[in-house]
Structure formats: C-alpha cells, structure tokens
Amino acid sequence: MILHILVGAILPAVALGRNVLFIMADDLMPLQAGFSEFTPNVNKLARESVVFRNAHAQYPMCGPSRSSLFTGLAPTTTNIRTNERQPRICTARTRLASRGRTLRTLNEVFLEAGYETRGSGKLYHNDEGRGSCCGSELARARWTDRADIAFVGGRHSVAPDLQSVERLARVPVYQFADVAREDEDRLYIDANITAHAVQEIEALASPWVYMYGLHKPHLPYFAPKRFRDMLAGGRITPPTTRLRDRRLRDFRARWREDSQYKARLPKHDFDEMRLAYFATVAFADELIGRVLAAAGENTTVVFLSDHGFHAGEHGFWAKHTLLDGSVRVPLMIRDPRFAPRVSDAPVELLDVFPTAMDLAGIAPLPRMQDLDGVSLRPIMDGTKTFVKPVARSWWHIGPRRFSSVRGTRFRVVSVGSRRRVLDYKPHPREDRDISRSRTGRRYSWRLRRARGGADPPDAHLGAHYVRPYDMKF
C-alpha cells in the first residue's frame, strides 16, 4: 500500500497525461476467458488487456458492491450491506470523519489530482454518486460533471419507467422491440447513455477520467429484436447444474429476482429468459464498442461488472449467493504500458481503487481512508504472480451473515460455525460440498487463516473455475 504523504508531494496527473475509461456492466456473469462470438468488442478488449479471471465482488448486490468499489472499503468496514439509500456512503463518510479520516471516493481522488472527471449511466446505486444525501457542496466537488440521464425516456427502454424493484412486476421480464437502428438511442436508456458518453469523450481535453455505467444486462431484459434473432435457434442451451448436495441448500438464493420471476413465468419460459439475458449482453457489447472507439487505443481501460449472475445455474435466477456465478466477475485492464496476459490470482473489486491510483501516479490524499484493497500493478507488469492469498466476499439473509474466501482451486463459505468447501477441479459445477473430507478440512483451515501478501494456500494445485453457461457455436 502506498504511504500517506503531504499534499505538496502528490504527483500531478497532468504530468502523465494518461486518460482513463471505466466501463461498468450490471449483473454480467463471468463469461469464461475470451467471452464468445456474440461479444466481439469485449473479446477484442480482452486480447489487449491483463485479464483477471479470478476476480470477485465483495457483495452480490448492486449497492454494497458499488459502494465498496468507489470507496475502496469492504462492506465490513463501511457496514453498507443493502441497496437502501440510507445508510450508505454518506453515513460511512460521517463515521470515518469521527475517527479523523476523510473518505474520498474514486472519482473525487481523480478530480483532486487534476483530471477532468466525468461520468454517465449507472455508477453508484441510484443517485448516491451525485451527493444528494450529503449536500450540494459535496455533489459539486465529486465530479467535473456527471450526466443525470438515468431516467430519461424510461429507465430500461420503451416500457414504463422503472424506479424500484417493487415495480418490476408491472412490466414484462423481457421485451424485444423491432425498432429502426436510428431510433435505438432514443428508446433504450443504455443506448442514450452511450450516445452521450461518446459525445463527451470526443470533446474532452486530456487528462480525463470517464466513468461509463450500463444498466444491462440487469433485468428486465429489453433490447432491439435483432439481438434476440442473432442468438435464436438453440445457440443457448439450458443450464445443467443443480444443487444436488443437501448440505449446500442453506446457501441458495433467496431474493426477489429468483422468487418473483421464477414463480410468475411458465416453466417453458425459463429457457426464453436465458436467451433474453444473453441477447441483452450482446446489446451491451455493441454499446461498449462505441465507447471504446471514441476513447481510442492509447486510453487506459478498466472493464468490470458489479457482480455476477445465475442465469438458471443451480436453478437460480438471481445473484445473491456466494458461489462463483454470483460473486466472480469479469475484470480486465488495458494499459498500453503492459503486455496482455491472463492472471489466475485471486483478486477483488476492492483492488480497482488502489490500482487506478497506482497506474495514474496519484498518491493518497492526507487523512484519506486506508484502502482495504491492494494495487494489481505487480501482476500487470509481471513482477508478481499473486498480491494476496484469497478473495473475500460477504452476504446476508435476514440476520444470518455469510462470508466466503476463494483461492485458486477452493472456495470456503461460512455462516456461523458451519463451513462448506467447494473444490472446482473435480466438481466444476459447484454441486458438491467436501467440507467433511480430509482435503476439505485442510484447505478450509488454510484459506480462512491466510493473511497479508502471502500466496494462496492452494496455488500449487492450479486454477479451476465453474463454466457458468453452455454455448452452441
């Protein structure tokens, strides 16, 4: 971790002049290394980037995950564990102030370092990033400008405006309108956000940071019909995974997306929902390609999702678990100074904040919060294979608090005194608990006690993952 120094010693961002583009998707499952032919733009970005295949969100829910990303603090530090507007970042800011620390968000750090700092779309959850709960003076300080277009023309598409999860039942789960391409920017919120982002990026003067957030592929699944047609004809196969081990059933998803939609749709529509999810992913990829083209090849690009998603795997239609499909996320960083590579080191979205500062040459501000993540630059430049032993995630169901640690081959999920251990080599479908075996007991103990910058205790056993979907190409 970079040490705190005086304000006058902060390395000016202008001296480096490196532009930075953050791209954040919503509910994007960890499509396996290289993605697939229906995401050509993200696939191209992956070939040019350092791809972190073993990256994990801190919480399988939008609000806590995004708050963690933008503050560099774990949910256990901020106590942000829900999507409710209060208490969230502003409350955490007040709490840290009482301890003599000043909470700085990622965009604030870049702004104070001299960057033109702009953003559009879904970044923080709802309007929190604009600072409305902290007073207008903080809202002005956080961004050079941020487009407030999250609800222009209907949040998701031509369907009625959606402003809370309680209203989701009033609209279709999926909808594919046969609209002309020239009308898409007007009818689809993510296309509208993209058009705005492209216009702004092309007009920005260096150095700049642009944070671009998509609402998709979060449900409801609305996209132009051409994307559904592209994937029709059996190219998306049904999920085959089920939680066959009774000892894993306590860790199943129990939340609105799973119970509401699975209950209200006919059984035969489950496969149609899966097709709709991937069609929305394809739509998001096309929009991402437009922003990448506007940013140019020499821009540092950070691409990620706030968490993953179970699109039928284990019988779930939700995030809200501590399994790979829910908390493992796509994470890749393209920087022309570093050769493309693939890393299987366990890393976290918490590490994005310090990594971005490190790549930009920005030192922490005085009295700034101590970040809970570490820079991934040593992995990017090849000086280290690992920067931490495990990736950590948390979840709750009512009063029950769950936690997870993930190495390269094993995951240990805990609730109270109970432990479940998943071994991804013999059981890549996450359907067997090995906690009672000798191997399970050994690595449960080692992973849970791993600290600091040590290598993962299971690193010598190789990297193994679940393939969250089956494609037919």
N, C-alpha and C positions, 0 to 999 in steps of 0.2 A: 504494500500500500504506500502511495506517495505521502510524504510527511507534510504537515501543515507548515506554511511559511508566510511571511509578511506580504501584504498586498502588493507592494512595490516590486516584489520578486516574481510576480505572476508572468509567465511567458506570454507575450501578446499573440493572440490568434492571427492578427494581421501579418505577422512575420512569416507565418507558414502559408497562409492563403489557401488552405485546403477546404473545399466545400464538402458538406456532409448532408446526405439524404437518408432519413429514417423512413422505412416503409413498414407499417404495422397492419397485419391482417387480423381478423377476428374469428375465432373458432376454427382455425386452419389446423387440421391434424398433421402429424409429422410424416408427410409423404416421403417415402423412403428414398434416400440419397440420390438425387438426379431427377426426382419427380417423374413426370411421364409426358407423353407426347401432347397432351391437351394443356400443358402449362409451358409452352416454349420459351416465354420470356423469363420466367423464374428459373427454368432449366439452364438457359444461357447464363444468367447471373450466377448460378451455382458453379458452372465451369470456370468462372472468372474469380471466384471467391474462396476464402477459407470457410469451409462448411463444417459446422459443429453438429455432428449427428446425434450427440448425446446431451443435448441442451434441454433444460427443464424449467417450467414456470414454477413460481413459488406457491401459487394458489390456483385451482381450477375454476376461477370465477373472474369475470371482467374487472370489476372494481378493485379488489385487492391485488390482482396481478399487475394491473396498470399502475396503481399507486406504488407498488414495490419497484417497478421498473423505473418510474420517473423520480423516485426519491433515493433509489439505491439502498433501501432499507427493507429488511424482511418483515413479513406480517407479524412476526413475534416481537419485533422492535416497535412497530407503529401501532399495533393492535387493530389494524384495518383488516377486517375479515368478512365484510359484507359489501353489497352494492348500494347500501343506503348512503345518501349524501352526507349525513352526519352520523357518527364522527368519521372523518376521513383525513385528507392531507392537512386541512386547516387545523384540525384538532391535534394532529401529530406535530404540527409546527408550533402550536402553543405549548405542548408538553415539552418539546425539546428546548424551547426558549426558557422554560423554568429551570432547566439544567445548564443554562449558559451556552447553549448551542443554537445556531441559526440554520433551520432547514432550508436547503437550496434544492430546487428541482433541476432536472437535467437541462431544460430549456433556459432556466434562469442562469445557470453556470455559463452556458454558451453566450447568452446575451451580455452578461457582465464581462466576458472575456473579449468582447468586441465584435462578435458575429451578428450579422443581420439574421434574426431568428424568427422564422415564420412557421405556421402550421395550418393544416386544414383537415377536416374529417374527424373521425373518432380516434382520439388520442387518450386523454383521460376519460374516465367514465362520465357520461352526461356532460355537464358544463363545468366540471370542477377545475379544469385547467385554466379557465378564464378568471378564476379567483373570486367568483361572485360571493362565496361564503366568507371571504377574508377581507372584503372591502375593495373599492375601486382602485385605490392606490396600488395594491398588490397586483390586481389584474393588469394594470398598465405596465407594471415592472416586469412581468413574466415573459412577455413576447414583444418583439417589434410590431408584429401584427399576427392575428390568427383569424381566419375566416370563420364567421359564425353561420355556417350554412348547413348545419347538421339536420335541420328540419325543413329545408326549402323544398317545396314540391312534394312533400311526403317523405318520411324518413327512409323508406326502403324502395318504393317505386310508385307505380300508378295506383296501388292500393291505398286505402285510407291512411292518414298519418298515424304513426305509432309512437307513443311516448312512454310506455311502460310495459313490463312483461304481462301485467294483468289484462292488457288489451289484445294480446296476441290471438286469443280465441276468436276475435271478431273478423279476422282476415284469413285467407287461405294459407296453408302451410307452404305451398309452392304455387308459383304462377309464372307462366312463360308467355309474354305478350309478343305477338307478331307485329313489331313496330319497325319503321324505317330507321336505318342507322343514324340519319341526321337528327332524329328525334330522341335518341337514347340519352344524350346529355341533359335533356330537359326532363325526361321521365324517370330516370334512375338516379338516386341520390349519389351513389358512388361514381357514376359517370359525371355527374355535376361537380362533385368534389375534384375529380381528376382534371376536368377541363380548367377549373380554377387553379389547381396546383401547377399545371403545365404553363398557364399564362404567367403566373407569378415567378416560377423558376426561370423562365426565359428572360424575365426582366430584372432579376436580382443582380446586384453587384457583389463581387467576392470581397471578403469571405462570407459565406452564408451557411446556415443550417435550415433545412426544410424538413418538417415532420409531417408525414402524409399518412393518414389513418383511414382504412377501409372499414365499412360496416360488415362486409361479407368476408367469408361465407356464413356468417351468423344467420340463423333462421329469422324470419321466413325466407324461403328460397325464391327470390324474384330475380329474373334475368331475361334478356331477349331470347326468344324461342330458338334462334339459330344455335345457341349453345346446347340446349337440350337435344336438338336434332343431331348435333355433332357426336353426342355420346350415346344415342339410342341404338337399339339393335343388339343388345346383350353384351356391350363392351364393359359394363359394370356388373360384376357378379355379386350375389348375396353374400353377406358375411357368414363365416362358418364357425366362429368362436362362440362358445357358451361357457359360463362359469360352472363347470361340472363338479368341482370340488366344493363340498358344502361348507368347508372352513373359510372360503372366500366370500360367502354370500353376505356377510356383515359389511363388506366393503363395496357393495353395489351402489349404483347411482340412485339417489332418492331426491329428485328435484323436479321442477315444473316441466322442463323440456322433455324429460323422459315420460313422466306420468301423464301429462296433458296430451301430448301429441300421439303417443303410442295408444292411448285409450280412445281418442276420438277419431282415429283413422281406421278404415277397414284393414284387415290383415294384409291383403294383397297390395295395399298402398305402401307398405314398408319398403319394398324394392324401388318404388317410384320416388320415395323420399331420398333414397340413397343416390339415385340418378340425379335428382334435383340438387343435392348437395354438391356433387362433382361438377354439374353444369354451372353452378354458381362460382365454384373455384375457377373454372375456365374463364368465366366472365371477369373475375377479379384479376386473373393473369393478364388478360388483354389490356386492362386499365393500367396495371403496373408497368407494362411495356411502354405505354405512352409517357409515363413519368420518367422512366429510366432514359428514354430517348431525349427528353428535354434536359435532363441533368447532365448528360454527356459521360464519356468514358473515363475521364480523369477525376470524377467525383467519388469520394468515399461513400459507400452504400451499406447500410445496416438493414437487413431484412429479417423480420421475425413475426410471430403470432403471439397474442397474449396468453394463449394456452392451446391445447389440442381439442379433440372432439371424438366421441364414439359415434360413428355413423352406422349403428347396428351391431358393432362388435360387442360380444358378451350379452347381446340382447338389449343394450343401452341405446338411447337416443339422447345423449347429453354429454357434457363434460362431467364435472363434479365427482370424480373418483381420483385416486392416487395411482392409477395404472398408467402404463406408458402412453396409451392412446389419448389420455386426457391431459397429462402434465408434460409429456415430452413435446417439444415444439421445434418447428423449423427455425434455424438461426444461421445466417451466413453474413460475412463481412467482406465486401470487395474494397480493396485499397490497392492502388497501383504500385505501392511500395513493397507489397508482399506477394509472393508467388501463390497461386491457387493450391490448396491442399485440403484434405479431409481429415478431421480430427474426431477421434472416438473418446476423448477425455470428457468426463462428467463436468458440465458447466451449467450456469444458471442465468436466468434473465437478470438477476441482480448484478451480474458481471458486465452488463452492457454499459451502465453508467461509468464505472471507472475505466473501462476500455475506451469509450468515446473520448473521455478527457485525456487519456494517455496518448491516443492517436493524434489528437489535436494539439498536444503540448500544453494543456491547461492544468495548472496546479490547483489544489483545493483552496477555497477562499478561507480567510480567518474565521475561526469558530464554527466552520461548516461541520455538519454532521459527519461522523466516521462511517464511511460506507461499509455495508455488510458484504459486498462483492469484491472481486479482485480483477485486475486487468488481464485480458486474454492475449495481450500483445506477445508475451513469451511463446505462446503456442503459434501465433501467426508468423513470427519471424524464425521459428524452428529451434529456438534456444531451449525450450522445454517441451516435453510431451504432455505433462499434466501441471495444473496450477492449484488443484485442490483434490482431496480424496473422494468426495461424494457430492452429489447434487441433492438439495433438500427441498421438500415440498410439504405443505400443510393443507388440511381440510377439516371441516366440522359438519356434523349432522346433529342439530339441536345442541344439547350440552356436551356431546361427545367430541373430543378433539383428536384428530388423526394426524400422524406425521409419517414421512417417508424419507428414506435415504436411498440413492441409486448410485451404484458403482458402474463398472463396465459390463458386468455379467449378471449381477444380482440386484434385486430391489427388496428392501425390508420395509413393510408397512406396520405401524404400531398404533394401537388405541388402548390406552390404559396399560395394563401389564401384558396384553395379548400381542403376539407377533405373528406376522405372516411373511414368508420368504418366497420370492419368485426367482426361479433360475431360467434365464431366457435361452440358454443353449438347448437343453432337452425339451423345454416347454415354451416355444416362442409365441404361443397363443395366450399366454398368461392364465392358463386354466388349471394349474396345479400348485398347491402350497407344499413346500418342502421343509417347513419350519421344524418338523419333528425328526428329520433325518440328521445324521452327523454333519453333513456338509451344510445344511441349513442352519444348524445351531452355531457352527463355527463362523460362518460369514455374517450371520445376524449380529453376533457379538463384535466382530471386527469392524463392520461397516458403521454400526451405531456409535462406536467409540473413536472413529477416525477423526482427526483434528488437523488444523493448520494446513501447511503446504505439502503434506505427505502424498505419495502416490496412492491411488485407490488400492485397497487391500486385495481386490480381485483382478488387478490389472494384468497379472501374468496369465490369466485364464482367457484373455481375448475379449473382444466386444461382441455383444449379441443384443438383438432388438426384436420387437414384435413387428411383423409387417401388417399394418392396420387395414389393408384392403387387398382385394384380389382384382387385378385388371386383366382384361382380354384384349390383346393387341395382335 
